[in-house]
Amino acid sequence: MIFPKNSNGFTLIEVLSAFLILIVVIVPLTYVFAQGSRGAAVSGGKTAALNFAQQKMEEIIAEGEAVEEKGIINEMPSYTYVVSVVPDKKMYLVTVTVSYKVLGKSRKLSLSTLISGG
């Protein structure tokens, strides 16, 4: 059977070209979205750790007494913290270190300040 020259439809070359263009566009986009979601997870983990460290530091400053301690953050069991106190003349160097895991990778965040020892 012979098709007329003005028949409607796409040739195989046109279909393959369109498919190739779609692949060239879609593959990098999926990579960008995956990287974005990883970045959001890491950023969220760091923000949670920083918020807890700030809260703990404010509690220590409000109490006026720094005591070494360590523990697990109740709301986030994969997050642990350590408070270290180093005396220096009439001041104390207080450091709150929060350890946590994001996307299977262990991370640490430390926050330090000087507190008057009276």
C-alpha positions in Angstrom: 0.0 0.0 0.0 1.3 3.4 -0.9 0.7 6.4 1.3 -0.1 9.8 -0.2 2.7 12.4 0.2 0.4 14.7 2.2 -0.6 12.1 4.9 -0.8 13.3 8.5 1.4 11.8 11.2 5.0 11.8 12.5 7.9 10.0 11.0 10.1 7.7 13.2 12.9 10.3 13.1 10.6 13.0 14.5 9.3 10.8 17.3 12.8 9.7 18.3 14.0 13.3 18.2 11.2 14.4 20.4 11.9 11.5 22.8 15.6 12.4 22.9 14.8 16.1 23.7 12.5 15.0 26.6 15.2 12.8 28.0 17.8 15.6 27.8 15.5 17.9 29.7 14.0 15.5 32.3 17.1 13.7 33.5 18.9 16.9 34.7 15.7 18.2 36.3 15.3 15.1 38.4 18.9 15.5 39.5 18.2 19.1 40.5 15.1 18.2 42.5 17.0 15.4 44.3 19.8 17.7 45.2 17.3 20.3 46.4 15.6 17.8 48.7 18.9 16.7 50.1 19.9 20.3 50.8 16.6 20.9 52.5 17.1 17.9 54.7 20.6 18.9 55.7 19.5 22.5 56.3 16.5 21.4 58.4 18.7 19.2 60.6 21.2 22.0 61.1 18.4 24.4 62.0 16.9 22.0 64.6 20.4 21.5 66.1 21.1 25.2 66.2 17.7 26.0 67.8 18.3 23.4 70.5 21.8 24.7 71.2 20.5 28.3 71.5 17.7 27.2 73.8 20.1 25.2 76.0 22.6 28.1 76.1 19.8 30.6 77.1 18.7 28.2 79.9 22.3 28.1 81.2 22.6 31.9 81.1 19.3 32.4 82.8 20.3 30.0 85.6 23.6 31.8 86.0 25.3 28.5 86.7 27.0 26.4 84.1 27.2 22.6 84.8 28.6 20.0 82.5 26.0 17.6 81.3 25.0 15.4 78.4 21.8 13.8 77.1 19.4 13.0 74.4 17.0 15.6 73.0 13.5 14.3 73.9 11.7 15.4 70.7 14.5 14.1 68.5 16.1 10.9 69.7 18.8 10.9 67.0 20.1 14.2 68.5 22.4 14.2 71.5 24.0 17.1 73.3 27.0 17.8 75.5 27.6 20.9 77.7 31.2 21.5 78.5 32.4 24.1 81.0 36.0 25.4 81.1 36.8 27.9 83.9 39.0 30.9 83.0 39.8 33.4 85.8 36.4 34.9 86.6 34.7 33.6 83.6 33.5 30.2 82.2 33.7 29.1 78.6 30.5 27.2 78.0 30.1 25.1 74.9 27.0 23.3 73.8 27.7 20.6 71.2 24.8 18.9 69.4 25.5 15.7 67.5 22.9 14.4 64.9 22.5 12.3 61.8 21.1 13.5 58.5 20.8 11.3 55.5 23.0 8.7 57.2 25.9 11.1 57.9 26.9 12.1 61.4 27.2 15.9 62.0 28.1 18.2 64.9 27.2 21.8 65.7 28.8 23.7 68.6 27.8 27.0 70.2 30.1 28.7 72.7 29.9 31.7 75.0 31.6 33.2 78.0 29.7 33.5 81.3 30.7 35.5 84.3 31.7 33.4 87.2 31.1 36.1 89.9 
